[in-house]
Amino acid sequence: RAGERAQLAHPALRLDRARALLQLGRTDEAYEAAMRCMAADPEGEEGLGDQQAACLLSASLYSERPGASAVLSIAASGPVTRSDFDAKLALGLAAMRAGTYEKAAALLLDARADDPFRAWEADRALSRLAEITENPEEADAFITAALAGSPRDAWSLFQAGRLARAAGDDARARAAYQAALEVELDFAPAMARLAELLEEAGDLAAAERYYERRAMLEPDNAALRARRGWNALSL
């Protein structure tokens, strides 16, 4: 058991665990695991400094732990010293959330250039950044590039749907949301947008099916209950 504890204390294994939790969507646990990882190797002596920082930043973007927002604030306001793709991507997302859009664009474009095989991840974020800064043509170009790099990425499909909806192309938006749900059956944001589209189009029964699916995932969502109620009144 002592040997097992010694292995688990190794920064590389802690990092692998934090990444696994992040992939599973257990972001609060991932944040705590990433913090423990950095505490085990605070000076980055194992050569994992950039990767540890990237994992912590990525977890902080979605974690509700009290320290997560502080991590993002420090990252968004501090100098750029990381060279790892994941670190640049996470820093770019943090800067975008903080409203420092020029810095976000620079970081995301750097990440995009650093790793052509993962450029689609940066393109996806750049599409959202272009949308926020009211550049719809750029947003569409970046999401097209993201889908070219990873055609079955649910978040890219979802973003494509949002952009199509904003452009008034409801048919394309519906197809994109449905494609996202084919990739991830429990993708709640796509369910919500697709249900709204169907409700507005008058297909109330189909809308209710998606509302019902989402309610199973989010039983305490008051806004969803209200939306379902209005839809049910019209059935």
Salt bridges, closest charged atoms under 4 A:
ASP28 OD2 - ARG65 NH1 3.15
GLU29 OE1 - ARG26 NH2 2.80
GLU32 OE2 - ARG65 NE 2.52
GLU46 OE1 - HIS10 NE2 3.82
ASP50 OD1 - ARG82 NH1 3.15
ASP86 OD1 - ARG118 NH2 2.66
ASP114 OD2 - LYS88 NZ 2.68
GLU121 OE2 - ARG118 NE 2.67
ASP123 OD1 - ARG112 NE 2.27
GLU131 OE1 - ARG128 NH1 2.97
GLU131 OE1 - ARG162 NH1 2.63
ASP153 OD2 - ARG124 NH1 2.82
ASP169 OD2 - ARG172 NE 3.28
ASP170 OD1 - ARG165 NH1 3.31
GLU199 OE1 - ARG227 NE 3.06
GLU200 OE1 - ARG165 NH2 2.61
GLU208 OE2 - ARG228 NH2 2.32
GLU218 OE1 - ARG214 NE 3.28
